[in-house]
Amino acid sequence: MTGSSSAGARRRPQRHLPLQIFLGFLVVYFLVPFWWVIVNSSKDAPGLFGGSNTLWFADQVDYFGNIQRLFTYDGGIYGRWILNSTLYAFAGGIGATILAVMAGYGFAKYRFAGRRFSFSILLGALMVPATALVIPTFMMFSGLGLTNTIWAVILPSLLNPFGVYLMHVYARDAVPDEILDAARVDGAGELRTFLQVAFPLMRPAVVTVLLLSAVASWNNYFLPLAMLSDNRLFPVTVGLGLWQGIASANNSGSTSLWSLIILGALVSVIPLVIAFFTLQRHWRGGLSVGGLR
C-alpha cells in the first residue's frame, strides 16, 4: 500500500510537468519585455545603439540623468502628459465606476419595464470593440464642438458595459434580497438602503471596476489620438507615440529621443503596478465572487 502511494506521488509531478513548463514559458514571455525596458532605460544613445547586450546594463548606468532629461525635454511636456493621464484615469475611472454601480445594482435588484431588453443591449455592447466606436464618437463630438478638449476623452470613458455587467452579477449574488427587505421594513429609504446596506457588501466589486476602468483610461490610445490635436492635452500614451514618430524620422535635433521614450514607458507603467499591488486583494475577491457563490 505504501509502495503504491509513493508511486502515485512520483507520477503526479510528472503529469503536471507540461503545464508547469507552459506556465514557466508564459512567465518568461511577459517578464522579458519588462526587464528589457528596465535595462535599456538606464542607457544613453551610444549604449542603446552601440551593439551591447540589450538584456543587460551598459558600463554606465544613468537613471537619474535620463530622468532629468525626460522631465525637462521640450519644456517638461512629459510631466504634463503624466498629469493629463492621471486626470483622465481619475475622472474616467471614478465616473465609470459610479455609473456601473448604479446601473448594475438597478438591473440586479429592481424590476421595471424594458429591463430584459435593456440588459440584452448591454450584453450586445460587450461584443463591440471600443475602437469601432471611435470614429462615430469623433463625429458626434465634432458636431458638439467638444473635440480637442479634455471632455472628448473623459466622457466616452464613462461608459463601461463590462463594469455594469460585473456589478450586476456581483450585486445579484452578494446582496441578499432579504437584507434589503429588512432595511425597508425598518424605515430606510432606497438611497439609505443602497448606501448603508448594499454598498458595503459590493465594495470588492466596486474596487475591481474602479481599477479596471482607471487602467483602461490610462492605457487609452486610439480615442485621444483621434480626439486631440493639442499636444498639451495628450495623455502619456499618445505623447510617447508622438516622440516615437519624431525619433523615427530623426527630426529631434541633437537629442536622441529613444532613451527618453524607453524611460518614459517605464515611468508610465509604475502607477499601474502600484495600483495593482495595492488593490489586488479586492480585485481578486471581486472577480472570483461569481465562482464562489
N, C-alpha and C positions, 0 to 999 in steps of 0.2 A: 504493500500500500504506500509505504514511504517512497519506494523507488518510482512508482507511477506518478506520485505528486511532484517529485523532483524533476522527472522527465517533462511533465506538463509545464513546470515553471521554466524549464530551459527552452521549450518550444514557443512560449508566449512572447518573449522578446524578439525571437526570430520572425514571428508573424507580424509584429508591428514595425519591423526594421524598415521595409519600404516606405511606410508612412512617415517614420522619423527622418529618413533621408530626404523625402519630398519636403517636409516642413523645414529641415535644415537648409535646403536649396532656396526656399522662399525667404527665409531669414537673411541669407546672404544676398539674394536678389534685391531686397528692399533696403538693406543696410549699406551696400557698396556705394550707391549714388550719394547717400547722405555723408558717408565717410569721404567720398571724393570732394564734395562741397566743403567740408570742414578743412581738409588738407589744402586744397587749392585756393581757398580764401585767404590763406596766410602768405601767398606768393605775390610777387610783383610781376610785371610783364615779362622780364627775362626769365623768371622762374617758371612761368606758365608755358612759354614757347621755346625754352632752352633745351628741350629734349630730355629733361629729367623724368624720374618716375612720377607718374601722375597720381599714384596712390600713396605717396609718402611725402613728407615735408622736405622743402629745399633747405640748403645750408643756412639761409637767412629767413627766419620766421618773423613776420612783421604785421601781426594782427592790429596792433594799436595804430601804426602808421596808415594801414589800409582803412581802418575805421575812421580815422581823422579825415582822410581824403574822401571817403564815402559821404560823410555828413557835411563836407564843405564844398564839394564839387557843384558847380553851377548855382552858386548862392545857397547851398544847403537844400536843394529841391527834394532830395531823398527823404529828409526828415518830414517835409510837408506831405510827401506821399504816404509815409507811415501814419501820420496823423489822419490823413484822409481815409486810409483803410480802417483805422480804428473807429472813426466816426461812422463809416458805412457799416462796419460789422456790429458796432454797438447799437446804432439805431435800427438797422435791419434785423438784427438778432432779437432784440427786445420786442420790437413791433410785431415781427412774425410769430414770436412765442405767445404774446398776448392774444393775437387773433386765433392762433392754433388752439390755445387752451379754451377759449370761449366757444369756438366752433366745435371742437371735439367733444367738449362737455355737453354742449347742446344736442349734438347728434346722439350721444350715448344715453342721456337721461331725460330727454323731452320727446314727446310725440306731437307732431304738427303736420299740417297738410304739406305734401310735397317732400317729406323727409327722405323717403326711399329714392325718389327721382334726383334730389339734390345730392344725396350720397353717391349715387351712381355716376353723376357728373364728376364728383370729386375723385372717384376711383379712375374714371377715364382720364382725368387731368394728370394722374400719376404716370400714365403711359406716354405723355407728350414730352419730348426733350425740351429742356429750357432754352437751348439755342434756337429751336424752331420758332420761339415766340419773340425773339429779339427784334426782328425786322418789323412785325406788326406793332410791337410796343414802341419802337422808334417812330413809326409813322403817327401813332396816336399822340405821343408826347410832343412830336414836332408840331402837330396841329394845335396843341395846347400851349406851345411856346415854352416848354419845360426842358428842352434839350440843352445840353451844356450847363446844367445846374446839378446840385447835389441831389435834388428830388428825383432826377431821372435815374439815379442809381438806387436811392433808398426806397422809393415807392414800389417798384417791381419786386424788391427783395422782401416785402411784407407778405407776399403770397407764398405759402409753403404747404402744398397739398399733402405731402408726406407727413409733415408735422401735425396737420389736422387728423389724418388717419391714425397716427401713432397715439395722439391724445384720446381719440375716440376708443381705440382698443383698450388703452390703459384705464380710462375712466369707467368703461363698461365692466371691467373685471375687478378693479381695485377699489371702487367706491360702491359699497352695497346700497341698494335702494332702501333697505330697512333703516339705515343710519340717517339718510336724508328725510325719510318719512318721520322718524322720531324727532328730528330737529324742527320740522314743520309743525308737528303736534305741540312742541314746546313753545311755539310762537315765533320762531325765527323766519324771517322773510327769505326770498330766494337768493338775494345778494349775500345776506349774512350766512345762509346755509352753504353757499358756494365758498365764501372766503374762509370761514372758520371750521367747516366740516370737510368739504370735498377737496379744497386746495391743498391742505397739508397731506392728504393721502396721495395726491397726484404729484407731489414735489419731485420725486425721482424722474418722472417723465417730463416734467417742466424743465428740469435741468438738462435733460437729454435733448429736447427740442431746441432749447436756447443754445447749447453747444453746437449742434449740427447747423442751425441757422446762422450763427455767427461765423463758423468756419466756412460755410458756403458763401457768405457775403465777403469774407476776407479773400477767398480764392477766386472770386468772380473776375473774369477777364473779358469775355466777349461783350457783355452788356455795357460796361463802362467804355470799352473801346468804341462801340457804336454810338453811345450817347454823348460822350465828352470830346471836345476838341481843345479845350484849355488844359495845358499840361499841369497847371497849378491845382486842378481838380482831380487829376489822375490818382487812382489807388496804386499801391506799390507793384501790383502785377502788371498793369499797363505801363507804368513808368519804366520798369525793368525791360519790358518789351521794346519800348522806345529806345532805350540805351542800346539794346542788342542790335536794333536796326542801324543805329548810328555807328556802332563798332564794326558791324559787318561791311558797311560802306566806307569805313576808315575815314570818317569825317569828324573825328573827335579831336583833331589837332595834335598837340604834343602829349595828351593824356591818354593812356591806354585804359579803355573802359571795361575790358574783360575782367580784370581783377576786381573792379568795383561791382560789376554785375554779379559775379560769383559770391562775393561777400554780402551784397545786398540780398541775394536769395537766401543766404544762411540767416541773416538777421531777420528777414521776414518770416522765417519758419519758427523762430524762438517763441513768439507769443502763442502760437498754436500748440507747441509742445507743452508750454507751461499750463495752458488751459486744459489740455487733455489729462495731464498728470494730476492737476488739482481737482478735476471733476470726474475722474474715471470711475470712482465708486458709485456715484449717482448715475453716471452714463451707463454702466453695465447693468445696474439694477433696473433702469428704465427700459432697456432693450430686452431684458430677459423675463420681464413680468408675464408676458403673454404665454411663455412656455411653462411658467411655474404654476399658473393658476388654472 
